[in-house]
Each structure stands twice: as C-alpha cells, then as structure tokens.
C-alpha cells in the first residue's frame, strides 16, 4: 500500500508542478480555485509526511517486538533441545 500511495503522490505532484507553471499564465478567475487547492495540497503533504514518519516508527516497533519474540522462541527451543539431550 505504501508504494501505491507513493506512486499516486508522485503523479499528483507532477500534475501540480505542471500547473504551478501554467497558473502564472492563467486568468484571475482561476485564482480562488487555485488558492483552495493549494491549501488542500499543503494539508495533504503534511498528512503524508506524518503518515510516513508514523509508519516508520510503527515498523521499527514491530521489528523490535518481533525480534524479542524470536529470541524468546529460540531460547525456549534451545532449552527443550538441551533437556532432550540430557535424557540420552
């Protein structure tokens, strides 16, 4: 999903960049609509940046938690292996 969001964001950014250039040539009748869109752009950009930061933090947390579980499993399996070896 993250890649899909990034691809969509890149497409929208390209559209915006092209329109920034063209907007300087546009008539004033488009100015109000452009200003509203720019406000939405700023909000969307801020949200996306926040989402990326939170996703990275969540991924790091999940990775650390997974490592703890894997370490616990490994230790438990080693204990069982040692006990089985002691029975021989």
Secondary structure, 3 states (H helix, E strand, C coil): CHHHHHHHHHHHHHHHHHHHHHHCCCCHHHHHHHHHHHHHHHHHHHHHHHHHHHHHHHHHHHHHHHHHHHHHHHHHHHHHHHHHHHHC
